[in-house]
Amino acid sequence: MTYDFNPLKKKIKDVEEWLKKEQSQIRTGRATPSLLDNVFAEAYGTRTPLNQLGSIMTEDPRTLRITLWDPSQAKDVEKAIMAADLGVSTAVDDKGIRVSFPELSGERRTSLIKILKERLEQARVSLRKVRDEIWSDIQAREKEGGMSEDEKFRFKADMEKCIKEANASLDDLAARKEKEIMS
């Protein structure tokens, strides 16, 4: 008998994607449009993501340019960016909105690394929960008579190998982001 590890692999992939998304929102010295993904502006009576109000482009390494499709929304978008408290400055001009990211201080870099490590730990906790669910399922199948004890421990070893690889992948993602923050 074989055990289907596809649900485990899918959950591992979901955790990795979650961590990548969370890391993309941690601001480093470089400006990327994804930093504004969680900013919503009041437009036409509803809260709307900025990427639906205009195009967001990188102008230079520390500046983003938002070109609005409806220039009359500029003040609302600027207000939303300031309310998001991203530590950026904005300027409205005839081409749209310019979002400038200041140079990071040593203290701010340290706090960003702390946030990064918290998110990494959240991802690890998620992996442990997944591992516990799979291990419970394997044990339940063995009690039902669906597998031998030897198979149970072989499947446990396979599961632990998948989890170990996933943890190494998460550590690698975090190490790269930490290096990016410190550079």
C-alpha positions in Angstrom: 0.0 0.0 0.0 1.1 3.6 -0.6 0.2 6.7 1.1 -1.0 9.8 -0.9 1.3 12.7 0.1 -0.3 15.0 -2.5 -2.4 16.9 0.1 0.7 17.4 2.2 2.7 18.7 -0.7 -0.1 21.1 -1.7 -0.3 22.4 1.9 3.5 22.9 2.0 3.3 24.8 -1.3 0.5 27.0 0.1 2.6 27.8 3.2 5.6 28.7 1.0 3.4 30.9 -1.2 2.0 32.6 1.9 5.5 33.3 3.2 6.6 34.7 -0.1 3.5 37.0 -0.2 4.2 38.2 3.4 7.8 38.8 2.6 7.0 40.8 -0.5 5.1 43.2 1.7 8.1 43.8 4.0 9.7 47.0 2.6 13.4 46.9 1.9 15.5 49.7 0.4 13.9 49.0 -3.0 10.5 50.1 -4.2 8.3 47.4 -5.7 4.7 47.7 -6.7 3.7 44.8 -4.4 4.4 47.0 -1.4 1.1 48.8 -2.2 -1.0 45.6 -2.6 -2.7 46.0 0.8 -3.5 49.7 0.3 -7.1 50.5 -0.5 -8.5 53.9 -1.5 -12.1 55.1 -1.3 -13.2 55.4 -4.9 -16.7 55.6 -6.3 -18.2 54.7 -2.9 -16.1 51.5 -2.3 -12.7 50.6 -1.0 -10.7 49.7 -4.1 -7.1 48.3 -4.4 -4.7 50.8 -5.9 -3.8 48.5 -8.7 -7.4 48.7 -9.9 -7.3 52.5 -9.9 -4.2 52.9 -12.1 -0.9 51.4 -13.1 1.9 51.2 -10.6 5.4 51.2 -12.0 8.9 51.5 -10.6 10.4 54.8 -11.6 13.8 54.2 -9.9 15.0 51.9 -7.1 13.4 54.1 -4.4 10.4 55.6 -6.2 7.1 54.3 -7.5 4.9 56.1 -10.0 1.1 55.6 -9.9 -0.6 56.7 -13.1 -4.3 56.9 -12.3 -6.9 56.2 -14.9 -9.1 58.8 -13.3 -6.9 61.7 -12.2 -9.7 63.1 -10.0 -8.9 60.2 -7.6 -5.4 61.5 -6.8 -6.2 63.0 -3.4 -8.1 59.9 -2.2 -5.2 57.7 -3.3 -2.6 59.9 -1.7 -4.7 59.9 1.5 -5.0 56.1 1.5 -1.2 55.7 1.0 -0.5 58.0 3.9 -3.1 56.2 6.1 -1.4 52.9 5.4 1.6 54.2 7.3 4.3 52.7 5.1 6.9 55.3 6.0 6.8 56.8 2.5 6.3 60.3 1.2 4.0 61.1 -1.7 3.8 63.9 -4.2 1.0 64.5 -6.7 1.9 66.0 -10.1 0.4 66.2 -13.5 1.5 62.6 -14.4 0.0 61.0 -11.3 1.4 60.2 -7.8 5.0 59.7 -7.0 5.7 57.5 -3.9 9.2 57.9 -2.5 10.8 55.4 -0.1 13.4 56.8 2.3 16.7 55.1 3.0 16.3 52.5 5.8 18.0 53.2 9.1 19.8 50.5 11.1 17.0 50.4 13.7 14.3 50.0 11.0 16.3 47.2 9.4 16.4 45.4 12.8 12.7 45.7 13.3 12.0 44.5 9.7 14.2 41.4 10.4 12.2 40.8 13.6 9.0 40.9 11.6 10.5 38.6 9.0 11.4 36.1 11.7 7.9 36.3 13.2 6.4 35.4 9.8 8.9 32.6 9.3 7.8 31.2 12.7 4.1 31.4 11.7 4.9 29.4 8.5 6.8 26.8 10.6 3.8 26.5 13.0 1.6 25.9 9.9 3.9 23.2 8.7 3.8 21.5 12.2 0.0 21.5 12.1 0.1 19.9 8.7 2.6 17.3 9.9 0.4 16.5 12.9 -2.7 16.1 10.7 -0.9 13.7 8.3 0.6 11.7 11.2 -2.8 11.4 12.8 -4.2 10.1 9.5 -1.4 7.6 9.1 -2.0 6.3 12.6 -5.7 6.1 12.1 -5.2 4.0 8.9 -2.9 1.7 10.7 -5.4 1.1 13.5 -8.1 0.4 11.0 -5.9 -2.3 9.6 -5.1 -0.5 6.4 -1.4 -0.8 6.8 1.3 -2.6 8.8 3.3 -1.0 11.5 6.4 -1.1 9.3 4.5 0.8 6.6 3.3 3.3 9.2 6.9 4.1 10.2 8.1 4.2 6.6 5.3 6.7 5.7 6.2 8.7 8.8 9.9 8.9 7.6 8.7 10.0 4.2 6.5 12.6 5.7 9.3 13.9 8.0 11.6 14.1 4.9 9.0 16.3 3.1 8.6 18.5 6.2 12.4 18.8 6.6 12.8 19.9 2.9 9.9 22.4 3.3 11.5 23.9 6.4 14.9 24.2 4.6 13.1 26.0 1.8 11.4 28.4 4.2 14.7 29.1 5.9 16.3 29.8 2.5 13.5 32.3 1.6 14.0 34.0 4.9 17.7 34.1 4.6 17.5 35.7 1.1 15.0 38.4 2.4 17.2 39.1 5.4 20.2 39.6 3.1 18.0 41.9 1.0 17.0 43.9 4.0 20.6 44.3 5.3 22.0 45.3 1.9 
